[in-house]
């Protein structure tokens, strides 16, 4: 399984970064984690068709994490998709999502594929999808609205994505993690519902993490300066995410 960082910026976007969203690519197809801007262009850069995208899992419904959905669905319609498309979202947002799809008039395009919405309880850790030795689970994040982090397992490899959150004890207690993708909206300046690089470095046990990738980044933040002050045992595990970077999880 490959993890592709389609975007790595915070809600304000960036000069060289799109809003944070991810793609998990494995043999049976691809899963989007949130949908930022220009998903069709990003797929073309990867030589992937919209037919390759089987599902999207929304971590929460802040605009920067969902606004690419109309573009993706429009592209699927243009590509004459017939295979169902699955959307996973928090249960209290299901009705809102259905209303949004109705406002987009997806039923009038006409869409030749079924859009299937699967709801989960964001407050309960649970597996939402699995096939073969690959599974996707959600767990509560600590953000200003109902939000989930993602745990993806491929064979014996574990990927964890924090989503928007303050440092999360559930992640700290997960045990060995091969790849931890964690938001770091600022380098040092604290934010009420987000994480800083300094907090992340101090909070987690990096001896149990193979590599850490920082996303949801803000322009102008002194990430490199803070990184240089960290113990080598921590800084050697951390990298600043870059749009379109590909990380192998196998």
Residue pairs with C-beta under 8 A, 6 or more apart in sequence:
1 24
1 25
1 26
1 134
1 152
1 154
1 157
1 159
1 248
1 249
1 250
2 24
2 25
2 26
2 246
2 247
2 248
2 249
3 22
3 23
3 24
3 25
3 159
3 179
3 181
3 246
3 247
3 248
3 249
4 22
4 23
4 24
4 25
4 46
4 244
4 245
4 246
4 247
5 20
5 22
5 181
5 213
5 215
5 241
5 242
5 243
5 244
5 245
5 247
6 18
6 21
6 22
6 23
6 32
6 36
6 39
6 42
6 243
6 244
7 17
7 18
7 19
7 20
7 21
7 36
7 37
7 42
7 243
8 14
8 17
8 18
8 20
8 215
8 216
8 217
8 240
8 241
8 242
8 243
9 17
9 18
9 19
9 20
9 216
9 217
9 218
9 219
10 19
10 20
10 64
10 185
10 216
10 217
10 218
11 19
11 62
11 63
11 64
11 216
12 218
12 219
13 19
13 37
13 64
14 217
14 218
14 219
15 219
16 243
17 217
17 219
17 243
18 36
18 37
18 38
18 42
18 243
19 36
19 37
19 64
19 65
19 67
20 34
20 36
20 64
20 65
20 183
20 215
20 216
21 32
21 33
21 34
21 35
21 36
21 39
21 65
21 68
22 32
22 33
22 34
22 161
22 181
23 30
23 31
23 32
23 33
23 42
23 46
23 53
24 30
24 31
24 33
24 136
24 152
24 159
25 46
25 48
25 52
26 134
26 154
28 54
28 131
28 132
28 134
29 52
29 53
29 54
29 55
30 48
30 52
30 53
30 54
31 53
31 54
31 55
31 56
31 57
31 129
31 136
32 39
32 53
32 55
32 56
32 57
32 72
33 56
33 57
33 59
33 150
33 161
34 56
34 57
34 58
34 59
34 65
34 66
35 56
35 58
35 65
35 66
35 67
35 68
35 69
35 71
35 72
36 64
36 65
36 67
36 68
37 67
37 68
37 71
38 68
38 71
39 68
39 71
39 72
39 75
40 50
40 71
40 72
40 75
42 244
43 49
43 50
43 52
43 53
43 75
45 244
46 244
49 79
50 72
50 75
50 76
50 79
50 81
51 76
51 79
51 81
51 83
53 72
53 76
53 85
54 83
54 85
54 86
55 85
55 86
55 87
55 88
55 129
56 69
56 72
56 85
56 86
56 87
56 88
57 88
57 89
57 128
57 129
57 136
57 138
57 150
58 65
58 66
58 87
58 88
58 89
58 90
58 93
59 65
59 141
59 147
59 148
59 149
59 150
59 161
59 163
59 164
60 90
60 141
60 143
60 145
60 146
60 147
60 148
60 163
60 164
61 89
61 90
61 93
61 96
61 97
61 145
62 145
62 164
65 164
69 100
70 104
73 85
73 104
73 106
73 111
73 115
74 109
76 85
76 111
76 113
77 109
77 111
77 112
80 112
81 112
81 113
82 112
82 113
83 113
84 113
84 114
84 115
84 116
85 113
85 114
85 115
85 116
86 116
86 118
86 129
87 97
87 115
87 116
87 117
87 118
88 118
88 119
88 120
88 128
88 129
88 136
89 97
89 117
89 118
89 119
89 120
90 119
90 120
90 121
90 122
90 146
90 147
90 148
91 119
91 120
91 121
91 122
92 122
92 146
93 146
94 117
94 119
97 117
98 117
101 115
106 115
118 128
120 126
120 128
120 138
120 148
122 138
122 140
122 146
122 147
122 148
123 140
123 146
124 140
125 137
125 138
125 139
125 140
125 170
126 137
126 138
127 135
127 136
127 137
128 136
128 137
128 138
129 135
129 136
130 136
133 153
133 154
133 155
134 152
134 153
134 154
135 152
135 153
136 150
136 151
136 152
137 150
137 151
137 152
137 153
138 148
138 149
138 150
138 151
139 148
139 149
139 151
139 170
140 147
140 148
140 149
140 170
141 147
141 148
141 149
141 162
141 163
141 164
141 165
141 168
142 165
142 166
142 167
142 168
142 193
143 163
143 164
143 165
143 166
143 193
143 194
144 192
144 193
147 163
147 164
147 165
148 163
149 160
149 161
149 162
149 163
149 165
149 168
149 170
149 171
150 159
150 160
150 161
150 163
151 158
151 159
151 160
151 161
151 174
152 158
152 159
152 160
152 161
152 249
153 159
154 249
154 250
155 250
157 178
157 179
157 249
157 250
158 174
158 176
158 177
158 178
158 179
159 177
159 178
159 179
159 180
159 181
159 249
160 171
160 174
160 177
160 179
160 180
160 181
161 181
161 182
162 168
162 171
162 180
162 181
162 182
162 183
162 195
163 183
164 183
164 185
164 193
164 194
164 216
165 183
165 193
165 194
165 195
166 192
166 193
166 194
166 195
166 199
167 195
167 199
167 200
167 203
167 204
171 177
171 180
171 182
171 204
172 203
172 204
172 205
175 208
176 208
176 209
176 210
177 208
177 209
177 210
178 209
178 210
178 211
178 249
179 210
179 211
179 212
179 213
179 247
179 249
180 204
180 209
180 211
180 212
180 213
181 212
181 213
181 215
181 241
182 195
182 200
182 212
182 213
182 214
182 215
183 194
183 195
183 214
183 215
183 216
184 195
184 196
184 197
184 200
184 214
184 215
184 216
184 217
184 223
185 191
185 194
185 195
185 196
185 216
185 217
185 218
186 194
186 196
186 197
186 218
186 221
187 196
187 197
187 198
187 221
187 222
187 223
187 225
187 226
188 196
188 197
188 198
188 222
188 226
189 196
190 196
190 199
194 216
197 214
197 223
197 226
197 227
197 238
198 226
200 212
200 214
201 226
201 230
201 234
201 235
201 238
204 212
206 212
206 233
206 234
206 237
207 233
209 237
210 237
211 237
211 238
211 239
211 247
212 237
212 238
212 239
213 238
213 239
213 240
213 241
213 245
213 247
214 223
214 238
214 239
214 240
214 241
215 241
217 223
217 240
217 241
223 240
224 240
227 235
227 238
228 235
230 238
